[in-house]
Amino acid sequence: MNDITFRAEVHDQIGKIKSADIVVGIPSFNNARTIGHVVRAAQAGLAKYFPSHRAVIVNSDGGSSDGTIEVVQNASIEDFSAILLHHRVKPISKIAFPYSGIPGKGSAFRSIFEIAQMLNAKACVVVDSDLRSITPEWIELLVKPVLDGGFDYVAPLYHRHKFDGTITNSIVYPLTRTLYGKRVRQPIGGDFGFSGRLAQFYLTKDVWESDVARFGIDIWMTTTAIANGFKVAQSFLGAKIHDAKDPGADLSSMLYQVVSATFDLMESYTNTWALIRGSEPVTTFGFEYTVGLEQVNVNTARMLNLFREGLKNLREIWLDILGAGDFMEVERLGALADSEFCFPIGLWTRVIYDYAIAFHQKKLPAEHLIKSLTPLYLGKTAAFILAAEHMEGPEAEAEIEKLCMEFENNKDYLVTSWKQSKGDR
């Protein structure tokens, strides 16, 4: 199913290449400063670990004005033999083009899926274009489980600072793991390996004019693979270090993007997740080692002030969503001194479940609803940071595991409330 109209020169390039074993996709938007390193790392990984496979690097660009496409075209490893054990048997091809469709990462990925299908690729990998920590080994770790292990989807596993990735740690990982029963630690990691078969399956889904095309592609790919019974694994890649995001960016927008996509998927796969209880580990590839991590600085006083402002400004909304009992508990937290602040994991679990149910019932417009979750999320995050301040990484991870188990142990509350809700269809 080829719904994207590529320019004639792109079709000419695909026609000349004819077929490929491996497609490496790099979506980009104004990443001229970093993308050359990413391309060279991908080339090195393909040359070192897959010298006898036909490989194509695809840059799917969102209309960069800083010369990103030109950097991709010109990027090359200056002296192959000096850094690699093998000379390539077959050359690596490169295709760089601007994609069409709704602006966003999902539209870029769709173009990559289309090209993978047209080239009849066996394995694909997508990596972010602003990565500073990517190494050639990432390509091996994301592709080899697909080519040699029969896996359809390989999620990334990173070591992250204990205060980094808090939306993943407090919402997306516990909820996704509980819903679909697989312990994929970074369901929105951004760098994935997948089979050609799964790429073709993604293309059959009618989501490309939706928010998936704008910002929900990572969680959509992970959930779609798990919920449809594809064989899933994860690979340890070390640290993920990339260009810092704009510190002035609106956190509530980021929370809305991730959580709305996760809740939307709950609607699509209700019949799947409602039957699942408990979770199981997925196969993990790669040698896990300790990584030096960049410090993450946080201002818990500001976070707690925003939480308390939420108590005043969103009182009626929270009362309606959480119910009187849980709202009273939240209100009690607002009276605690900063040094004593905590957010019980049982209460937090019910907060997320109640928001999922309110989303299902369409109690409020989706963006309004989920942005009202922001002060609660800030309160929960501040509580975790205060509790984990003096913990080492493994201790902090153990606290996240406790939260996951709380989500799993209370899943019946979600399932029962979901079925009873007036929005059930």
Buried (B, 14 or more C-beta within 10 A) or exposed (E): EEEBEBEEEBEEBBEEBEEBBBBBBBBBBBBBBBBBBBBBBBBBBBBBBBBEBBBBBBBBBBEBEBBBBEBBBEBEBEEBEEEBEEEBEBEBBBBBBBBBBBBBBBBBBBBBBBBBBBBEBBBBBBBBBBBEBBBBBBBBBBBBBBBEEEBBBBBBBBBBBBBBBBBBBBBBBBBBBBBBBBBBBBBBBBBBBBBBEBBBBBBEBEBBEBBBBBBBBBBBBBBBBBBEEBBBBBBBBBBBBBEEEEEEEEBBBBBBBBBBBBBBBBEBBBEBBBEBEEBEEBEBBBEEEEBEBEEEEBEBEEBBBBBBEBBEEBEEBBBBBBEEEBBEBBEEBBEBEEEEBBBEBEBBBBBBBBBBBBBBBEBBEBEEBBBBBBBBBBBBBBBBBBBBEEBEBEEBBEBBEEBBBBBBBBBEBBBEBBEEBEEEE
